[in-house]
Amino acid sequence: LRRHIPKLSPQQTFFILMKGFIGIAMLLFPNGYYNAGWLFGTCSILVISGLVMFSMNQLLSVSDSVAGSYSSLGEKSLGKFGKIFCDIAL
């Protein structure tokens, strides 16, 4: 028997994905911070946060000049390998 399964709206999809990612991070973060120590943990968080912000800004600036999806962006920057890699990664 096949039942009709309603599709999620974009907002519902966003919240489910965020719940999954943030939930896992909240469970793993304290143990990782404890194992790293307060100095290295704090420095690592600052460096990684800076890299994430830089990457997001770069992605936004490139997406303004190159129309399309992540796959087309990967193809324009790295060729066929970039397109395949983006498709697999996402």
Order of alpha helices (4+ residues) and beta strands (2+ residues): alpha-alpha-alpha-alpha
